[in-house]
Amino acid sequence: MEVINVLAAAIAAFAFGAVWYIAMSKPWMAASGVSEEQQRSGGPMPFVVGILAMVLVAGMMRHLLGSAGVTTIGGGAIAGFGVGAFLITPWVAMNYAFALRKPSLTVIDGVNSAVGCTIMGAVLNAF
């Protein structure tokens, strides 16, 4: 059952990311410096990496939530938000600062991390 929880959480967070980046595609491209042509030429690999990353994050969050005794949907959502907003986003911000990326890229990707992990934490405890 834990594997199903992890996969469901990963898919839910990935789905949010898909909707988020469709909505933010133009600002994201402007902030990242990636053109539409470059984006199209990436093939399926970014999606494969993306879903694998979501499975890894969901698996670790399942372990952390279980170890911390967090069992409610709300508790999972709050813990997930904390992971996304206070662990993932600052690390991304540091990497982007050294890579001289625009701060707006950190905001766009940080929202995805925070909301995606919030969803992930809620789904992990939903069943």
N, C-alpha and C positions, 0 to 999 in steps of 0.2 A: 504493500500500500504506500510506503514511503516513496518508492520510485515513481508512482503515479502522481503523488503530490508534487514532487520535484519537477517532473515533466510538465504538469499543468501550470505550475508557477512560472517555469521558464517560458512556456508558450505565451502565457498571459503578459509577461513583461516584454517579450519580443513583439507581440502584437501591439502593445502600447507604443513601443519604439517605432514600429512601422508607421502608425498613424501620426506620431509626433514628427518624425522626419519627413513625411509627405507634406505635412502642414508647414514645416520649417525649412523646406528644401532650398528655397532661394536665399534666406538669411544664412543658412548653414554653408552653402556653397560660397557665398561672399566672405564669410568669416574664415573658412578653411582654405580658401584659394583653390578648391577643387572645381574644375569645370564640369558642365553637364556631359561633355564628350568623355572626359576621364571617368566620370561616374559610370557611364554606360559601358565603358571598356573593362570594368573591373570583373565582369562575369559573375558567377555564383559564389566565388570564394568569400567575399565579405559577409554574405548571408550565412554561409556554413560556419565561419568563425563566430558570427554573431549568435547563432543558436547554440553552438557549443559553449560559448562564454556564458550564456544565460543558464545553461544546465549546470555549469560549474558553480556559478554564483548561487543558484537556487539550492544546490546540494550543500554548499557550505552554510548558507543561511538556515537550512533545515537543521543542520547539526548545531549551530549556535542557538537557535530558538529552543531546541530540545534541551541543550545543556543549561540554558538559562531558565528553563521552566516556563517559557512563554507559550501559552496554549490557546489564547483567544484570538479571534480575527483582528480585533482592535489592537491588541498587544503586538501581534505579528506585523500589522501595518506600521505601528509606531517604531518598532525595532527596525523594520525594513527602511523606513524613512531615515532613521539614524545612520544606517549602513550607507545608503546612497548619498545623503547630504553631508555626512561628517567623516566618512572613510573614502568613498570612491571619488566624489567631486573634488575634495582638496588635493588628492593625488593627481587627478587629471589637470587641475589648475596649475600645480607645480610643473608638470610635464609641459603644458602649453606655454607657461611663462618662459621656460628655458628654450623652447622651440620658437619663441617670439610670435606666437599665435595671438590673434585678436582676443580680447577679453570676452567678446560676445560669443565666441566659440565655447568658452568654458561655461557660460550661462546656458546656452542651448543644450550642450551635452550634460551639464549638471542637472538640469530639469529632468532629462531622460533618466539619469542615474537615480535621482531622488524619487521620482514618481514610479519608475519601473520597479525599484526595490520596495517601495510601499505596497504596490500591487502584489509583488512576489511574496512579501511577508504575510499579507492578508490571505492569499490563496493557499499558502503552505499550511495555514491553520484553519482553513475553511472546511476541511474534511480529513 
